[in-house]
Amino acid sequence: PNSSLWLIPKPLSSPLCLAARHGHPDCLRHLLRRGADPNLAPGGEAPLHQACLGAHSDCVELLLEYRAQPNLLSERGTAPLHLCTSRDSLR
């Protein structure tokens, strides 16, 4: 699919990243079912990074089901697991 369809230019992000960051699994599922790339990282961090940063384990699980790459490094060299820092962020 055309990746530009899934980008929000300013600030550079994507609907998938925003849904993951703010913990909206229903929105994530909707976007993923319609072809959004779970590994697209327009702002340097992929949706899985965003879900981990927000400690949204339901979003993390959903992204992994849709083959988000758990070892994908951000522009700063961090993997999603590096961002799971709170006690509640992992089950």
C-alpha positions as a Python dict, from the first residue, in 0.01 Angstrom:
ca = {
    (1, 'P'): (0, 0, 0),
    (2, 'N'): (95, 363, -44),
    (3, 'S'): (277, 453, 280),
    (4, 'S'): (206, 827, 243),
    (5, 'L'): (-161, 751, 310),
    (6, 'W'): (-63, 649, 661),
    (7, 'L'): (146, 958, 751),
    (8, 'I'): (58, 1275, 938),
    (9, 'P'): (318, 1531, 823),
    (10, 'K'): (344, 1769, 1123),
    (11, 'P'): (457, 1651, 1368),
    (12, 'L'): (585, 1356, 1171),
    (13, 'S'): (379, 1064, 1298),
    (14, 'S'): (113, 821, 1183),
    (15, 'P'): (-242, 739, 1289),
    (16, 'L'): (-112, 399, 1404),
    (17, 'C'): (157, 560, 1622),
    (18, 'L'): (-95, 798, 1776),
    (19, 'A'): (-343, 518, 1852),
    (20, 'A'): (-65, 309, 2008),
    (21, 'R'): (76, 600, 2210),
    (22, 'H'): (-262, 689, 2358),
    (23, 'G'): (-382, 331, 2414),
    (24, 'H'): (-664, 288, 2165),
    (25, 'P'): (-661, -83, 2067),
    (26, 'D'): (-988, -63, 1872),
    (27, 'C'): (-843, 212, 1651),
    (28, 'L'): (-522, 13, 1611),
    (29, 'R'): (-714, -297, 1506),
    (30, 'H'): (-918, -95, 1256),
    (31, 'L'): (-607, 59, 1099),
    (32, 'L'): (-413, -269, 1093),
    (33, 'R'): (-700, -455, 928),
    (34, 'R'): (-698, -192, 656),
    (35, 'G'): (-331, -233, 578),
    (36, 'A'): (-142, 8, 803),
    (37, 'D'): (221, -97, 836),
    (38, 'P'): (298, -184, 1201),
    (39, 'N'): (668, -116, 1141),
    (40, 'L'): (639, 228, 980),
    (41, 'A'): (834, 473, 1196),
    (42, 'P'): (798, 819, 1043),
    (43, 'G'): (900, 1005, 1359),
    (44, 'G'): (1183, 768, 1442),
    (45, 'E'): (978, 535, 1662),
    (46, 'A'): (739, 266, 1539),
    (47, 'P'): (392, 205, 1686),
    (48, 'L'): (534, -71, 1908),
    (49, 'H'): (774, 182, 2062),
    (50, 'Q'): (480, 413, 2124),
    (51, 'A'): (266, 143, 2287),
    (52, 'C'): (554, 41, 2514),
    (53, 'L'): (623, 403, 2604),
    (54, 'G'): (260, 443, 2708),
    (55, 'A'): (256, 107, 2893),
    (56, 'H'): (-41, -11, 2684),
    (57, 'S'): (4, -389, 2695),
    (58, 'D'): (-317, -453, 2501),
    (59, 'C'): (-181, -243, 2214),
    (60, 'V'): (158, -415, 2238),
    (61, 'E'): (-6, -757, 2206),
    (62, 'L'): (-216, -647, 1911),
    (63, 'L'): (82, -498, 1727),
    (64, 'L'): (282, -817, 1782),
    (65, 'E'): (-10, -1021, 1643),
    (66, 'Y'): (18, -809, 1327),
    (67, 'R'): (390, -881, 1303),
    (68, 'A'): (535, -564, 1450),
    (69, 'Q'): (910, -621, 1479),
    (70, 'P'): (1002, -634, 1850),
    (71, 'N'): (1371, -571, 1777),
    (72, 'L'): (1320, -274, 1545),
    (73, 'L'): (1553, 4, 1660),
    (74, 'S'): (1444, 366, 1678),
    (75, 'E'): (1657, 648, 1540),
    (76, 'R'): (1810, 672, 1888),
    (77, 'G'): (1898, 302, 1888),
    (78, 'T'): (1634, 182, 2132),
    (79, 'A'): (1420, -128, 2093),
    (80, 'P'): (1059, -125, 2215),
    (81, 'L'): (1154, -331, 2522),
    (82, 'H'): (1388, -49, 2632),
    (83, 'L'): (1081, 173, 2671),
    (84, 'C'): (890, -67, 2896),
    (85, 'T'): (1014, 90, 3216),
    (86, 'S'): (719, 83, 3452),
    (87, 'R'): (619, -214, 3664),
    (88, 'D'): (281, -223, 3490),
    (89, 'S'): (418, -202, 3136),
    (90, 'L'): (483, -575, 3104),
    (91, 'R'): (262, -867, 3201),
}
